[in-house]
Amino acid sequence: MSEDLTPIKWFWKHIPNFSGELLFEETLYKHTFYRVGGPTRVLAIPKNLEDLKLISEGIEITKIPTAVLGFGSNILVSDNGYDGLVIKTTKLNLEVSAREEEGKLIVKTGASLPLSVLLRNAIQGGWGGLEFLAGIPGTVGGAVFMNAGTHLGETKDKLYKVVVYFFKKPPVSLDIGDTRFIEFTQNQFKYEYRKNLFVPEEALIYAAEWIIHKDTPSNIKTAIDKILVRRKETQPIDHPSCGSVFKNPKNKKAWQVIDDLWLRGYQIGGAQFSEKHCNFIINLGTAKASDIKALIDLAKSRAKQELGIELEEEVKYLGF
C-alpha cells in the first residue's frame, strides 16, 4: 500500500458525517465470492444520498483511485489488494415497486437489491419476465452493468430505464445541469454480450426499471425452481467461484474450449477448473488470486496457440 495517507486522513475525518460504514485497510476477500484478495485503503459502504455526496467530495479532493463493488460475485481482487477507494453498494438503494405506465407494467428496483430478493417479489407480485435472472448471484446493479443473463435471456432485453450516479462531474455533452444523476432510456442503452458501453467507470448504477408482464405466482415459481434445479445439477455451487470465467467465443461454448484443451479438473495451487463445469474456476479452500489468474492466463494462451481462439474474460479484475 502507498505511504501517502492523505485520502485516509480525509475519510477518517469525515466518519462522523457518514451514515454507512468507512473501513480502512479492509481485506477484500471478505467481500467477494472468490474469497481471495488483499486490502483496500478505504472501503466505503454508503446507505443514502448524503453518503454518496460525501464520497464524491472525497474523490474530488483526494484524487483517490476508485472502484465500485456490489456483492463481489464477478470480480477477482489481487492478493496485493487495491491501492484506492472501494465503494460497496449493497446497502445504498433497496427499493422495489411496480406501476403501470402507457400500458406497460414497470418494476422499479434499487441497484443494491439482490436478484434473489427481486425474484421473490416477482413471485409474490405475479411479475413475469424476470425468470431468466434465477441463479445469478449478485445485485440489480451488477446485472445491469454486466448485462447478466442465462440461456433464457439477457438483462438488456427487459430493461426500461437505468439511473446512474456520477462521482465526478458528468461529461458536458450530457447537459444535465447541477445534478449528478443521469437517467438513461432504452434508446440510449449500448450493450454487448456481458458488457455495457454507456455506464463509465466514474459512476455507479443507482436504480433500474424493468418491463414485465402479469403472470400467476405459481407459473413464475415453477419456472424459477426449474432453473435453480438445473443450476445445482450443472454448476459447482458448493465451492467459491465467480461463475462463468470466460465469455462464449463465436460459434462455441467457452467450456467446450477448455475441455478441448484437456484443462477440465486442472489445478494450480488451491484453484481448479471445475470437473462439473469447466468454465468455472473454483477455490478449493486455499486458493490465492494469483492461482486463479494463472489458470485464466493458461487457458487464454493455449486457446490462442492451439485452437486459434481468443478467450475473453467475464470476470473483472481489481488491483492487478
C-alpha positions as CSV (number, residue, x, y, z in Angstrom):
1,M,0.0,0.0,0.0
2,S,1.1,3.6,-0.7
3,E,2.5,5.5,2.2
4,D,0.5,8.6,1.2
5,L,-2.2,8.7,3.9
6,T,-3.9,11.9,2.7
7,P,-7.0,10.2,1.4
8,I,-7.3,8.0,4.6
9,K,-6.9,11.1,6.8
10,W,-9.7,12.8,4.8
11,F,-12.1,10.0,5.1
12,W,-11.3,9.3,8.7
13,K,-12.0,13.0,9.5
14,H,-15.5,12.6,7.9
15,I,-16.6,9.4,9.6
16,P,-19.0,11.2,12.0
17,N,-20.9,12.6,8.9
18,F,-21.2,9.2,7.3
19,S,-24.4,7.1,7.8
20,G,-22.9,3.9,6.4
21,E,-19.5,2.4,7.1
22,L,-16.0,3.6,6.4
23,L,-13.4,0.8,6.9
24,F,-9.6,1.2,6.4
25,E,-7.2,-1.4,5.2
26,E,-10.1,-3.8,4.9
27,T,-9.3,-7.1,3.3
28,L,-11.5,-7.7,0.3
29,Y,-11.6,-11.5,0.4
30,K,-14.4,-10.9,2.9
31,H,-16.4,-9.1,0.2
32,T,-16.0,-11.3,-2.8
33,F,-17.5,-14.7,-3.9
34,Y,-14.0,-16.0,-4.7
35,R,-12.9,-15.4,-1.1
36,V,-9.5,-14.1,-2.2
37,G,-7.9,-10.7,-2.3
38,G,-5.9,-8.2,-0.2
39,P,-6.8,-5.0,1.5
40,T,-8.1,-1.7,0.1
41,R,-7.0,1.7,1.5
42,V,-10.7,2.7,2.1
43,L,-13.9,0.7,1.9
44,A,-17.0,2.8,1.9
45,I,-20.4,1.3,2.3
46,P,-22.9,4.1,1.8
47,K,-26.5,4.0,3.0
48,N,-28.0,7.1,1.4
49,L,-27.5,10.0,-1.0
50,E,-25.8,12.2,1.6
51,D,-23.2,9.4,1.9
52,L,-22.7,9.5,-1.9
53,K,-22.3,13.3,-1.8
54,L,-19.6,12.9,0.8
55,I,-17.8,10.2,-1.1
56,S,-17.9,12.4,-4.3
57,E,-16.3,15.2,-2.3
58,G,-13.6,12.9,-1.0
59,I,-12.8,11.6,-4.5
60,E,-12.6,15.1,-6.0
61,I,-10.4,16.5,-3.1
62,T,-8.0,13.5,-2.6
63,K,-8.0,12.2,-6.3
64,I,-8.0,8.7,-4.8
65,P,-8.5,5.9,-7.4
66,T,-12.0,4.5,-7.1
67,A,-13.8,1.2,-7.8
68,V,-17.4,0.1,-7.4
69,L,-18.3,-3.2,-5.8
70,G,-21.6,-4.9,-5.4
71,F,-21.8,-8.5,-4.0
72,G,-18.4,-9.2,-5.4
73,S,-19.8,-12.2,-7.4
74,N,-17.9,-11.4,-10.6
75,I,-14.6,-9.9,-9.5
76,L,-11.1,-11.2,-8.9
77,V,-9.1,-9.0,-6.4
78,S,-5.3,-9.1,-6.4
79,D,-3.5,-10.7,-3.5
80,N,-1.9,-7.3,-3.0
81,G,-5.3,-5.6,-2.7
82,Y,-6.3,-2.3,-4.2
83,D,-4.5,1.0,-3.6
84,G,-7.6,3.2,-3.5
85,L,-11.2,3.6,-2.5
86,V,-13.7,0.7,-3.0
87,I,-17.4,1.7,-2.8
88,K,-19.6,-1.2,-1.8
89,T,-23.2,-0.5,-2.9
90,T,-25.1,-3.3,-1.2
91,K,-26.9,-1.1,1.3
92,L,-27.5,2.0,-0.8
93,N,-30.8,1.6,-2.6
94,L,-33.1,-1.4,-1.9
95,E,-36.3,-0.1,-3.2
96,V,-38.7,-2.2,-5.2
97,S,-42.1,-1.2,-6.6
98,A,-44.4,-1.7,-9.5
99,R,-46.6,0.7,-11.6
100,E,-48.4,0.9,-14.9
101,E,-47.2,3.4,-17.5
102,E,-48.6,3.9,-21.0
103,G,-50.0,0.4,-21.0
104,K,-46.7,-1.1,-19.7
105,L,-46.2,-2.8,-16.4
106,I,-42.9,-1.4,-14.9
107,V,-41.0,-2.6,-11.9
108,K,-38.5,-0.1,-10.4
109,T,-35.6,-1.6,-8.4
110,G,-32.8,-0.1,-6.4
111,A,-29.4,-1.2,-7.7
112,S,-28.5,-2.6,-4.3
113,L,-31.4,-5.1,-4.4
114,P,-30.2,-8.7,-4.5
115,L,-31.5,-10.5,-7.6
116,S,-32.8,-13.3,-5.3
117,V,-35.0,-10.7,-3.5
118,L,-36.2,-9.3,-6.8
119,L,-37.3,-12.7,-7.8
120,R,-39.1,-13.4,-4.5
121,N,-41.0,-10.1,-5.1
122,A,-41.7,-11.3,-8.7
123,I,-43.3,-14.5,-7.4
124,Q,-45.4,-12.6,-4.9
125,G,-46.5,-9.9,-7.3
126,G,-47.0,-12.1,-10.3
127,W,-44.3,-10.2,-12.3
128,G,-43.4,-12.4,-15.3
129,G,-40.4,-11.9,-17.5
130,L,-37.6,-11.8,-14.9
131,E,-37.2,-15.6,-14.5
132,F,-34.0,-15.6,-16.6
133,L,-32.2,-13.9,-13.6
134,A,-32.7,-17.0,-11.5
135,G,-29.5,-18.5,-10.2
136,I,-27.4,-15.4,-11.0
137,P,-25.7,-14.3,-7.8
138,G,-25.4,-10.5,-7.3
139,T,-27.4,-7.3,-7.3
140,V,-29.5,-5.5,-9.8
141,G,-26.7,-3.0,-10.3
142,G,-24.2,-5.8,-11.2
143,A,-26.7,-7.4,-13.6
144,V,-27.3,-4.1,-15.4
145,F,-23.6,-3.2,-15.5
146,M,-22.6,-6.6,-16.9
147,N,-25.7,-7.3,-19.0
148,A,-26.1,-10.5,-17.0
149,G,-28.1,-13.4,-18.4
150,T,-28.7,-17.1,-18.8
151,H,-29.8,-19.3,-21.7
152,L,-33.2,-17.7,-21.2
153,G,-32.2,-14.1,-22.0
154,E,-30.2,-11.1,-21.1
155,T,-30.7,-8.1,-18.8
156,K,-30.8,-5.6,-21.7
157,D,-33.9,-7.3,-23.2
158,K,-36.0,-6.4,-20.1
159,L,-34.6,-3.0,-19.1
160,Y,-36.8,0.1,-19.4
161,K,-34.6,2.8,-17.7
162,V,-31.3,3.0,-15.8
163,V,-30.5,5.7,-13.3
164,V,-26.7,6.4,-13.0
165,Y,-24.9,8.4,-10.3
166,F,-21.7,10.2,-11.3
167,F,-19.0,10.6,-8.6
168,K,-17.2,13.1,-10.8
169,K,-18.8,15.8,-12.9
170,P,-20.6,14.2,-15.8
171,P,-19.5,14.9,-19.4
172,V,-20.6,18.3,-20.6
173,S,-22.2,16.6,-23.6
174,L,-24.9,15.2,-21.3
175,D,-26.1,18.6,-20.3
176,I,-28.0,17.7,-17.1
177,G,-27.3,20.9,-15.0
178,D,-26.0,20.5,-11.5
179,T,-27.4,17.0,-10.7
180,R,-25.1,14.0,-10.6
181,F,-27.9,11.7,-11.7
182,I,-28.5,10.7,-15.3
183,E,-31.5,8.7,-16.5
184,F,-30.8,6.5,-19.5
185,T,-33.7,5.2,-21.5
186,Q,-34.0,2.2,-23.9
187,N,-32.8,4.1,-27.0
188,Q,-29.7,5.2,-25.1
189,F,-28.6,1.8,-23.9
190,K,-25.4,0.4,-25.5
191,Y,-24.8,-3.2,-24.7
192,E,-22.7,-6.1,-26.0
193,Y,-22.5,-9.6,-24.7
194,R,-21.9,-9.4,-21.0
195,K,-20.8,-5.8,-21.3
196,N,-22.3,-2.3,-21.2
197,L,-20.9,0.7,-23.1
198,F,-22.8,3.6,-21.6
199,V,-22.0,3.5,-17.8
200,P,-18.5,4.9,-17.3
201,E,-16.0,3.8,-14.6
202,E,-16.5,7.0,-12.6
203,A,-20.2,6.3,-12.0
204,L,-22.4,3.7,-10.3
205,I,-25.8,2.4,-11.2
206,Y,-28.4,3.7,-8.6
207,A,-31.7,2.2,-9.9
208,A,-33.2,0.3,-12.8
209,E,-36.6,-0.2,-14.2
210,W,-37.8,-3.3,-16.0
211,I,-40.7,-4.1,-18.4
212,I,-42.5,-7.2,-17.2
213,H,-45.9,-8.8,-17.7
214,K,-48.6,-10.3,-15.4
215,D,-48.4,-14.0,-14.7
216,T,-49.5,-16.3,-12.0
217,P,-47.2,-16.7,-8.9
218,S,-47.3,-20.5,-9.4
219,N,-46.1,-20.2,-13.0
220,I,-43.3,-17.9,-12.1
221,K,-42.2,-20.0,-9.1
222,T,-42.3,-23.2,-11.2
223,A,-40.1,-21.6,-13.9
224,I,-37.6,-20.3,-11.3
225,D,-37.4,-23.6,-9.4
226,K,-36.7,-25.4,-12.6
227,I,-33.8,-23.1,-13.4
228,L,-32.4,-23.4,-9.9
229,V,-32.5,-27.2,-10.0
230,R,-30.7,-27.2,-13.4
231,R,-28.1,-24.8,-11.9
232,K,-27.5,-27.1,-8.9
233,E,-27.1,-30.1,-11.3
234,T,-24.7,-28.5,-13.7
235,Q,-22.7,-25.9,-11.7
236,P,-20.2,-26.3,-8.8
237,I,-22.1,-24.1,-6.4
238,D,-20.6,-25.9,-3.4
239,H,-17.2,-24.0,-3.9
240,P,-16.4,-20.3,-4.0
241,S,-16.2,-19.1,-7.6
242,C,-17.2,-16.1,-9.8
243,G,-19.5,-18.1,-12.1
244,S,-18.5,-18.4,-15.7
245,V,-14.9,-17.1,-16.2
246,F,-14.9,-16.7,-19.9
247,K,-17.4,-15.3,-22.4
248,N,-18.5,-17.7,-25.1
249,P,-16.4,-17.2,-28.2
250,K,-18.1,-17.2,-31.6
251,N,-19.7,-20.5,-32.6
252,K,-18.6,-22.3,-29.5
253,K,-19.1,-22.5,-25.8
254,A,-16.3,-21.5,-23.5
255,W,-16.5,-24.7,-21.5
256,Q,-16.0,-26.6,-24.8
257,V,-12.8,-24.7,-25.5
258,I,-11.4,-25.5,-22.0
259,D,-12.5,-29.1,-22.4
260,D,-10.8,-29.4,-25.8
261,L,-7.6,-28.2,-24.1
262,W,-7.8,-31.0,-21.5
263,L,-8.0,-28.5,-18.7
264,R,-11.1,-29.8,-17.0
265,G,-10.0,-30.5,-13.4
266,Y,-6.6,-28.9,-13.9
267,Q,-5.3,-27.3,-10.8
268,I,-2.8,-24.6,-9.8
269,G,-2.3,-24.1,-6.1
270,G,-5.7,-24.1,-4.5
271,A,-7.6,-23.1,-7.7
272,Q,-9.1,-25.6,-10.2
273,F,-11.1,-25.7,-13.4
274,S,-14.2,-27.4,-12.1
275,E,-14.8,-31.0,-13.1
276,K,-18.5,-30.3,-13.0
277,H,-18.4,-27.2,-15.3
278,C,-15.0,-26.3,-16.6
279,N,-15.8,-22.7,-17.4
280,F,-15.9,-22.3,-13.6
281,I,-12.7,-21.8,-11.7
282,I,-13.3,-22.8,-8.1
283,N,-11.5,-22.1,-4.9
284,L,-10.8,-25.4,-3.2
285,G,-10.2,-23.6,0.1
286,T,-6.6,-22.4,-0.2
287,A,-6.5,-20.6,-3.5
288,K,-4.8,-17.2,-3.9
289,A,-5.8,-14.7,-6.6
290,S,-2.5,-15.5,-8.3
291,D,-3.6,-19.1,-8.7
292,I,-6.8,-18.2,-10.3
293,K,-5.2,-15.6,-12.6
294,A,-2.6,-18.3,-13.6
295,L,-5.3,-20.6,-14.7
296,I,-7.0,-17.9,-16.7
297,D,-3.8,-16.9,-18.4
298,L,-3.0,-20.6,-19.2
299,A,-6.4,-21.1,-20.8
300,K,-6.2,-17.9,-22.9
301,S,-2.6,-18.7,-24.0
302,R,-3.3,-22.3,-25.0
303,A,-6.6,-21.5,-26.7
304,K,-4.9,-19.0,-28.9
305,Q,-1.9,-21.1,-29.7
306,E,-3.6,-24.5,-30.1
307,L,-7.1,-23.6,-31.3
308,G,-6.7,-20.1,-32.7
309,I,-9.5,-18.9,-30.3
310,E,-9.4,-15.7,-28.4
311,L,-10.9,-16.2,-25.0
312,E,-12.2,-13.1,-23.2
313,E,-12.9,-12.9,-19.5
314,E,-16.3,-12.3,-18.0
315,V,-14.7,-11.9,-14.6
316,K,-13.5,-8.4,-13.8
317,Y,-10.1,-7.6,-12.2
318,L,-9.3,-5.3,-9.3
319,G,-5.8,-4.4,-8.2
320,F,-3.9,-6.2,-11.0
